[in-house]
Structure formats: structure tokens, C-alpha cells
Amino acid sequence: MNAGRELRTGPSQAHIPELQLRPLFLPPPGQEFAPAADLGDDTMEDDATTEPGVPEYNVFGVHPVEAERVFWYRWILGHQISFALWRAMYDIIGDRRDQMPSPPELESLAACIDAYSAMLLYSSTVPRAHYHSHIRHRMMLQHPAFSGTWAPDYRPVRRLFRGRLPWQGDPSCEALGAAVTRNAEAHEYIAGHLVLNGRSLLQQSGQAANLTVLRDKEELYDNFFLTVRRPVSRIEFVRHLRERAAEVSAELAHNGLYPNVDGHHHPVVTGPSGAVLITFVPSVLRILDRATRLVAGQQLQGVGV
Ligand code: HEM
């Protein structure tokens, strides 16, 4: 971890990020992407993520940050990127529950899951006290039982995360299985890190976990994370993902993974129990960039770009 204290890029040179959140547009879960031409959206601009090389970042940030802005931004942006990754995964597994994905599709699924784990880490870099007084408090005001089980894009891929798809036992799914295990451990770790007893708002509310989530709960959830459902083309979807990946890059390059908050850092991974996340600490951008490229390659195949 000490190696992380080295300055890998000149942060004073890094571009100051705007930290401006924007709505994420996604199709309603289970609904196909719209043809680009129907939306007048058939051009794909060159994007920084297509350039070779991923910007590096300091693990421990140098510039003091405005905590409320940075951690709110990270919480919302990290979730929006997770939603897009889940949606890309759904596009691969779809409803063909019995059909084994191809090797490149398996590679993409594993990359998306690792990128989701990296986003769990990114979102969870908020100091614990700040998380409780600001972020969790706002989620609780949105609904006292606010829960990840209401995430509309997660529901269609939940079985994959539970290892319940019939083909997941095949030896060719070993790398995917390892990514699923890493993800479960990462989620459990960050839950225990931010909430010492690991109990969610749903559990604390005393309400029963309900697998048939009502549409109004999904809307409360989407609304909190600035996510709007409407027809979206594959081109637009990829653009949203790439833009957000580039924003994470710029933000990390400037603030470091563990920002300087009033002269202190608040590392997420502090001991052996966080072992699963150690490899993610210096690699958030590389992992996210890889998933973004694979998703873009898959989504843009055959749409003429
Ligand atoms: C960092 C961002 C987080 C994301 C993206 C996230 C995502 C999710 C998702 C998608 C589920 C549904 C899992 C399923 O249905 O199988 C879930 C459930 C759960 N999460 Fe998280 N989670 C995050 C942070 C946390 C934190 C900080 C806690 C700490 C208490 C937590 C505790 C739980 C618990 C206990 C459940 C089980 C259902 C419930 O009680 O709400 N999660 N989470």
C-alpha cells in the first residue's frame, strides 16, 4: 500500500474536473435498444477511451477536496456506471437462459463484473461518518427501506451473480465464476466498511425483502441516481458509458482514489479482510477501461460504426 503514496502522475498538472452529474438514459429493463436512425443518432464521435493508455492516478490524493461534492458525485456516478455495465451484461445473457455465451461474450461478462467491483470501491471511498450523515441519510429520506434490490437493471442479471444460470458450471466459465466471487466479496467488504454492522436500510427498516419489487420502488431508485428510462440506441448507450468512464479518469487523476479530506485520507482497504479489493486499488481505471472497450466493441458491431 505504501507504494500507492508515490506520485505516479503530476496531479497539479491534472485537469480540474467539473464534477457535474448528468442524467443517465437507459431503456426500460428488458426492452431492446432502439435503432439509431429512429432517434436521429447514428454517429459515433471519437472518444478518449479509444486512445491507447489509461491515465494513472495517485492512490492518496494531494489536493484538499470539497468532500460533499466529490463524494456525492462518486456515489451517483459509480452507480450510474454500474447500471450501464449490468445493462451490457443483460444484452449478452438476455432471456436465453440455456444458451452458453461465446468465449468473447464470457470475457466481456467477466470484465463487466470486475468493472462493477471497481465501481463498488470507487463509490465507497467516502469517509464513513460522511457516508452516514450525507449519503445514507439522503437515501433514507428517499425511502426508509431504500435498497439495492430495487435496482431495475440488476434484477435481470441477478441469476448470473447468484451462479444460477445452467451453463455457469461449465469449465469455460471459470474466469467468470472468479469475477462473480470477487464481486460478492467486494460488496460484502464495502458494506461492512461503511456500515459497521453491515445492515442495510432495508434490514433496519424492519420491512421484508420483497423479490417482487414494485415499479414505484424502482422509480424511486432510478430517480435517486438520476436515471431516466426512454428509448436509447446502442450508439448513445456506448457514448454514455465512455463519457462516464472518462469522467472517472479525470476525477481520479485530480483527486486520487482516497482524496485528501481536511488533511486526512480515508482508505477503504486497510487490512487482510479486504484482500479481494487490494488488486482493484491501483487498477480502477484500467479495469473500467477494459470493460468499456469490450462493451463498445460488442454493442457497435453491426451498427455501422
Ligand atoms: C457502493 C455501492 C453499492 C451498490 C452498487 C450495491 C448494490 C447492491 C445490489 C444490486 C443489491 C441487490 C443484490 C441482490 O438482490 O442479490 C444489494 C443488496 C444489498 N446491499 Fe448493497 N450495494 C452498495 C452498497 C452497500 C452498502 C454500503 C451496504 C451496507 C449496509 C450494502 C448492503 C446490502 C445488503 C444488506 C443487501 C441485501 C438486500 C438489502 O438488505 O437491501 N450495500 N446491494
Residues whose N, C-alpha, C, O or C-beta is under 5 A from the ligand:
A	BS01	HEM	L120 S123 S124 S147 G148 T149 A151 Y154 I190 A191 L194 V195 G198 R199 S200 L202 Q203
